[in-house]
């Protein structure tokens, strides 16, 4: 019980620190979003009217209070679930824009992350059990090769050959222009068709880290004393591999998976930019370029809360899977 209470307290303190940093970091970047908007209309190198800049500031509701008062207002707004208007997509609210982009990211990045984890963990466990055999050699060689490929290069190659040269898949977007967003079979089929290339780009390199991590952890555990004792007691190799090797080797992967799963809220900026996919990653990239503080802060908040929550759940799961953790290593 003490272990779980400590985890809860640590989660609360870390969440407050993350929210505070989320408020501070965008403001130390500098730049005036109102100035950037007026400059975009006037054109690069052209002068801007200070009255126009002030009018845009008033229209967007950019605060003029001191930093401390802005921080207090920020905490109150979070408590009420109000994140303000987006400077980039005015007059839409930040909540509206995130709700538009979040489902695309959850489906694409979420599904590929989960598939990568299960595929990589299963292949890594099998390679460790069959170490120094043909399957182990193939798995490690392919994983090492694919893991060294630059992620953006893989996406661009898929886009060039499968979309531009062969024309098998769409080259951009999340759905066709003639389709309206609705929960219908035709729209879901069209969205799935557009998601194939981004998903494939993620799945080519996604499982590689899980394969090597699981394999190395499991090989080490299969050589420990308690594993040799289980073998001496006459337990089958399959039971030793599953109950002793895989169960303990998967613990570090669970933590890494939880952290990466929490990061899904931010999407994959590279993939969504390459394929012009309408997810959180592209939205986040646009908010940075336009100094859209409300949108940027809210996406930061979603990412940090997602990572912290996933890490907290992983700590709870650790305590359930491994009694030594909650007993302080005794």
Buried (B, 14 or more C-beta within 10 A) or exposed (E): EEBEEEBEEBBEEBBEEBBEEBBEEBEEEEEBBBBBBBBEEEEEEEEBEEEBBEEBBEBBEBBEEEEEEBBEEBBEBBEEEEBBBBBBBBEEBBBEBBEBBBBBBBBBBBBBBBBBBEBBBBBBBBBBBBBEEEEBEEBBEEBEEBEEEEBEEBBEEBBEEBBEEEEEBBBEBBBEEEBEEEEEEEBBEBBEBBBBBBBBBBBBBBBBBBBBBBBBBBBBBBEEEEBEEBBEEEBEEEEBBEEBBBBBBBBEBBBBBBBBBBBBBBBBBBBBBBBBBBBBBBBBBBBBEBBBBBBBBBBBBBBBBBBBBBBBBBBBBBBEBEEEBBEEEE
